[in-house]
C-alpha cells in the first residue's frame, strides 16, 4: 500500500516542526470558480440577448478587474479578521496566565483529562505544557477556542484569489478577444474544461475521486452559466 508521506524519524520531525503550514489552495479555488462563473455568465447573458461581441469584451474585462479586485479585497478582509482574532485571543490568554495562572493551569489539566490522562502522567503533562508560555497559549487557542495559532497571511490569500480570478475568468473571453469564428461554442467548451480542471484539482485535498469532483464543479458552473443565458434570452424577448 502506498502511503501519502514517509514515517522515518527525520520525515516525521520535519513534518511536525515545519512552520508556515498554511495553504492558500482554497483561496485559489474560490477565485478560480468565481472568475470563470461570473465572466462566463456575462458572456452567456450577452449572447443570449443577441448583443454585439464588443459588449462581451468590455463587460468581461471590466468584470475581471473590478469583480476580481472586489473579491480579493473581501477575502483579504475576511482572512485579516481571523488573523486579528488570533492576536486578540493570544493577548487575552497571556493576560490570564499572568493574572490567574492557577485558573489557566486548571484549564490545561481539564483539557488533558478529556484526552484520557490521569495520575502522574496528567500532572507531568500539565507541568510540561505550563513550563513554556508560548506552548501554554497555543494549547489554549487550539483546545479552548478551536483556532490555529498561525493564521494565514491575508495578503497572500487576497493575491491567490485575485490571480485565480484573472486566469480562469479570462478563458471565456479569449475566443471573442481574438475574434475567432463561432466564439460562443468554443467559450462554452473552454470554460467547461476550466470548471472540470478546478474540480479535479480539488480532489487532491478530498476523498472524492477526481472525475466525480470535476463533474460536480462542471455541473455547478455550467448551471450558473445556463441561468445567465436564459435571463439574457428572456430580456431580449421583453425588450424586442
SULNORJO-V249812 format. One record per residue. N is the residue number from 1. SS is DSSP state (h for helix, s for strand, l for the rest). PHI is phi in degrees with one decimal (none if undefined). OMEGA is omega in whole degrees, -180 to 180 (* if undefined). Layout:
BEGIN
n=N ss=SS phi=PHI omega=OMEGA
n=N ss=SS phi=PHI omega=OMEGA
END
This chain:
BEGIN
n=1 ss=l phi=none omega=-179
n=2 ss=l phi=-87.5 omega=-180
n=3 ss=l phi=-94.9 omega=-176
n=4 ss=l phi=-71.6 omega=180
n=5 ss=l phi=-154.4 omega=-176
n=6 ss=l phi=-75.5 omega=178
n=7 ss=l phi=-118.6 omega=172
n=8 ss=l phi=-70.0 omega=-178
n=9 ss=h phi=-58.7 omega=-179
n=10 ss=h phi=-66.2 omega=-180
n=11 ss=h phi=-64.3 omega=179
n=12 ss=h phi=-64.0 omega=180
n=13 ss=h phi=-60.2 omega=-178
n=14 ss=h phi=-63.6 omega=-177
n=15 ss=h phi=-69.1 omega=-177
n=16 ss=h phi=-75.9 omega=-172
n=17 ss=h phi=-97.6 omega=178
n=18 ss=l phi=-69.8 omega=178
n=19 ss=l phi=-86.7 omega=178
n=20 ss=l phi=54.8 omega=179
n=21 ss=l phi=-86.4 omega=-175
n=22 ss=l phi=-63.5 omega=179
n=23 ss=l phi=-112.9 omega=179
n=24 ss=l phi=-113.7 omega=180
n=25 ss=h phi=-62.7 omega=-179
n=26 ss=h phi=-62.1 omega=178
n=27 ss=h phi=-66.2 omega=-180
n=28 ss=h phi=-67.7 omega=179
n=29 ss=h phi=-63.8 omega=179
n=30 ss=h phi=-58.6 omega=-180
n=31 ss=h phi=-66.2 omega=-179
n=32 ss=h phi=-64.8 omega=-179
n=33 ss=h phi=-65.3 omega=-178
n=34 ss=h phi=-65.1 omega=179
n=35 ss=h phi=-63.1 omega=180
n=36 ss=h phi=-66.5 omega=-178
n=37 ss=h phi=-65.1 omega=-174
n=38 ss=h phi=-68.5 omega=180
n=39 ss=h phi=-69.0 omega=179
n=40 ss=h phi=-68.2 omega=176
n=41 ss=h phi=-62.6 omega=176
n=42 ss=h phi=-63.7 omega=179
n=43 ss=h phi=-58.5 omega=-177
n=44 ss=h phi=-64.3 omega=-180
n=45 ss=h phi=-65.8 omega=-180
n=46 ss=h phi=-69.0 omega=178
n=47 ss=h phi=-64.3 omega=178
n=48 ss=h phi=-61.0 omega=178
n=49 ss=l phi=-85.3 omega=178
n=50 ss=l phi=59.4 omega=178
n=51 ss=l phi=-95.5 omega=-175
n=52 ss=l phi=-69.4 omega=180
n=53 ss=h phi=-64.1 omega=179
n=54 ss=h phi=-60.5 omega=178
n=55 ss=h phi=-66.3 omega=178
n=56 ss=h phi=-60.5 omega=-178
n=57 ss=h phi=-64.7 omega=-178
n=58 ss=h phi=-64.1 omega=-179
n=59 ss=h phi=-66.7 omega=-179
n=60 ss=h phi=-65.5 omega=179
n=61 ss=h phi=-66.2 omega=177
n=62 ss=h phi=-61.7 omega=178
n=63 ss=h phi=-65.4 omega=-179
n=64 ss=h phi=-57.9 omega=-176
n=65 ss=h phi=-80.6 omega=-175
n=66 ss=h phi=-72.2 omega=-178
n=67 ss=h phi=-70.2 omega=177
n=68 ss=h phi=-62.9 omega=178
n=69 ss=h phi=-65.9 omega=-180
n=70 ss=h phi=-61.9 omega=-179
n=71 ss=h phi=-68.3 omega=178
n=72 ss=h phi=-63.2 omega=180
n=73 ss=h phi=-65.3 omega=179
n=74 ss=h phi=-65.4 omega=179
n=75 ss=h phi=-66.7 omega=176
n=76 ss=h phi=-58.0 omega=-179
n=77 ss=h phi=-64.8 omega=-179
n=78 ss=h phi=-66.2 omega=-179
n=79 ss=h phi=-67.5 omega=179
n=80 ss=h phi=-64.8 omega=177
n=81 ss=h phi=-62.7 omega=177
n=82 ss=h phi=-63.9 omega=-180
n=83 ss=h phi=-64.0 omega=179
n=84 ss=h phi=-64.8 omega=179
n=85 ss=h phi=-67.0 omega=177
n=86 ss=h phi=-62.4 omega=178
n=87 ss=h phi=-62.5 omega=179
n=88 ss=h phi=-64.2 omega=-179
n=89 ss=h phi=-65.7 omega=179
n=90 ss=h phi=-61.8 omega=180
n=91 ss=h phi=-62.7 omega=-180
n=92 ss=h phi=-65.2 omega=180
n=93 ss=h phi=-65.5 omega=178
n=94 ss=h phi=-61.7 omega=178
n=95 ss=h phi=-66.6 omega=-180
n=96 ss=h phi=-65.0 omega=179
n=97 ss=h phi=-63.7 omega=179
n=98 ss=h phi=-71.9 omega=-173
n=99 ss=h phi=-88.3 omega=-178
n=100 ss=l phi=-132.2 omega=-175
n=101 ss=h phi=-59.6 omega=-179
n=102 ss=h phi=-68.2 omega=177
n=103 ss=h phi=-65.5 omega=179
n=104 ss=h phi=-67.7 omega=178
n=105 ss=h phi=-65.4 omega=178
n=106 ss=h phi=-66.4 omega=176
n=107 ss=h phi=-62.7 omega=176
n=108 ss=h phi=-60.8 omega=179
n=109 ss=h phi=-60.0 omega=-180
n=110 ss=h phi=-65.6 omega=178
n=111 ss=h phi=-64.1 omega=-180
n=112 ss=h phi=-69.2 omega=176
n=113 ss=h phi=-61.8 omega=179
n=114 ss=h phi=-63.2 omega=178
n=115 ss=l phi=-88.8 omega=174
n=116 ss=l phi=100.8 omega=180
n=117 ss=l phi=-83.5 omega=178
n=118 ss=l phi=-144.2 omega=172
n=119 ss=h phi=59.5 omega=-178
n=120 ss=h phi=-62.6 omega=180
n=121 ss=h phi=-60.6 omega=179
n=122 ss=h phi=-62.7 omega=-177
n=123 ss=h phi=-66.3 omega=177
n=124 ss=h phi=-65.2 omega=179
n=125 ss=h phi=-65.1 omega=179
n=126 ss=h phi=-62.6 omega=180
n=127 ss=h phi=-62.2 omega=-178
n=128 ss=h phi=-65.6 omega=-179
n=129 ss=h phi=-67.6 omega=-176
n=130 ss=h phi=-76.7 omega=178
n=131 ss=l phi=-74.2 omega=179
n=132 ss=l phi=-122.3 omega=-174
n=133 ss=h phi=-61.8 omega=-179
n=134 ss=h phi=-63.5 omega=178
n=135 ss=h phi=-64.3 omega=177
n=136 ss=h phi=-57.5 omega=-178
n=137 ss=h phi=-67.6 omega=179
n=138 ss=h phi=-58.5 omega=179
n=139 ss=h phi=-62.9 omega=179
n=140 ss=h phi=-66.1 omega=-180
n=141 ss=h phi=-62.1 omega=-178
n=142 ss=h phi=-71.8 omega=-172
n=143 ss=h phi=-82.3 omega=-177
n=144 ss=h phi=-90.5 omega=-174
n=145 ss=h phi=-109.8 omega=177
n=146 ss=l phi=69.5 omega=179
n=147 ss=l phi=-121.0 omega=178
n=148 ss=l phi=-85.7 omega=-179
n=149 ss=l phi=-61.0 omega=180
n=150 ss=l phi=-98.2 omega=-180
n=151 ss=l phi=-84.6 omega=-180
n=152 ss=l phi=-71.4 omega=178
n=153 ss=l phi=-78.0 omega=-177
n=154 ss=h phi=-62.8 omega=180
n=155 ss=h phi=-66.7 omega=179
n=156 ss=h phi=-64.3 omega=178
n=157 ss=h phi=-63.7 omega=179
n=158 ss=h phi=-65.0 omega=180
n=159 ss=h phi=-65.6 omega=178
n=160 ss=h phi=-62.9 omega=179
n=161 ss=h phi=-64.5 omega=-177
n=162 ss=h phi=-65.5 omega=-179
n=163 ss=h phi=-63.9 omega=179
n=164 ss=h phi=-66.3 omega=179
n=165 ss=h phi=-60.6 omega=-179
n=166 ss=h phi=-65.7 omega=-176
n=167 ss=h phi=-63.7 omega=-177
n=168 ss=h phi=-75.0 omega=-179
n=169 ss=h phi=-71.5 omega=180
n=170 ss=h phi=-75.6 omega=-174
n=171 ss=h phi=-57.3 omega=-179
n=172 ss=h phi=-65.0 omega=-177
n=173 ss=h phi=-87.3 omega=-173
n=174 ss=h phi=-54.7 omega=-180
n=175 ss=h phi=-61.1 omega=-179
n=176 ss=h phi=-82.5 omega=179
n=177 ss=h phi=-62.4 omega=-179
n=178 ss=l phi=-92.2 omega=174
n=179 ss=l phi=52.8 omega=178
n=180 ss=l phi=-76.5 omega=180
n=181 ss=l phi=-62.5 omega=-178
n=182 ss=l phi=48.5 omega=-172
n=183 ss=h phi=-70.2 omega=-173
n=184 ss=h phi=-65.3 omega=177
n=185 ss=h phi=-58.5 omega=179
n=186 ss=h phi=-67.6 omega=178
n=187 ss=h phi=-63.6 omega=178
n=188 ss=h phi=-61.4 omega=-177
n=189 ss=h phi=-63.8 omega=-178
n=190 ss=h phi=-66.5 omega=-180
n=191 ss=h phi=-68.0 omega=176
n=192 ss=h phi=-59.9 omega=178
n=193 ss=h phi=-64.5 omega=178
n=194 ss=h phi=-64.8 omega=178
n=195 ss=h phi=-57.9 omega=-178
n=196 ss=h phi=-64.3 omega=-179
n=197 ss=h phi=-64.5 omega=179
n=198 ss=h phi=-63.4 omega=179
n=199 ss=h phi=-63.1 omega=179
n=200 ss=h phi=-64.2 omega=178
n=201 ss=h phi=-64.9 omega=179
n=202 ss=h phi=-61.6 omega=-177
n=203 ss=h phi=-64.9 omega=178
n=204 ss=h phi=-65.7 omega=-179
n=205 ss=h phi=-115.0 omega=-179
n=206 ss=l phi=-147.7 omega=178
n=207 ss=l phi=-89.0 omega=-179
n=208 ss=l phi=-69.1 omega=176
n=209 ss=l phi=-58.3 omega=-174
n=210 ss=h phi=-60.2 omega=-178
n=211 ss=h phi=-69.9 omega=179
n=212 ss=h phi=-70.7 omega=177
n=213 ss=h phi=-63.3 omega=179
n=214 ss=h phi=-64.0 omega=180
n=215 ss=h phi=-66.9 omega=179
n=216 ss=h phi=-64.0 omega=179
n=217 ss=h phi=-66.3 omega=177
n=218 ss=h phi=-58.6 omega=-178
n=219 ss=h phi=-64.7 omega=180
n=220 ss=h phi=-63.8 omega=-178
n=221 ss=h phi=-64.6 omega=-178
n=222 ss=h phi=-71.7 omega=176
n=223 ss=h phi=-64.6 omega=178
n=224 ss=h phi=-62.7 omega=179
n=225 ss=h phi=-65.8 omega=179
n=226 ss=h phi=-63.4 omega=177
n=227 ss=h phi=-61.5 omega=-180
n=228 ss=h phi=-62.3 omega=179
n=229 ss=h phi=-63.5 omega=180
n=230 ss=h phi=-63.6 omega=178
n=231 ss=h phi=-62.9 omega=178
n=232 ss=h phi=-61.0 omega=-180
n=233 ss=h phi=-65.7 omega=180
n=234 ss=h phi=-66.2 omega=179
n=235 ss=h phi=-65.1 omega=178
n=236 ss=h phi=-60.6 omega=179
n=237 ss=h phi=-66.5 omega=180
n=238 ss=h phi=-70.3 omega=-179
n=239 ss=h phi=-65.7 omega=179
n=240 ss=l phi=-64.6 omega=*
END
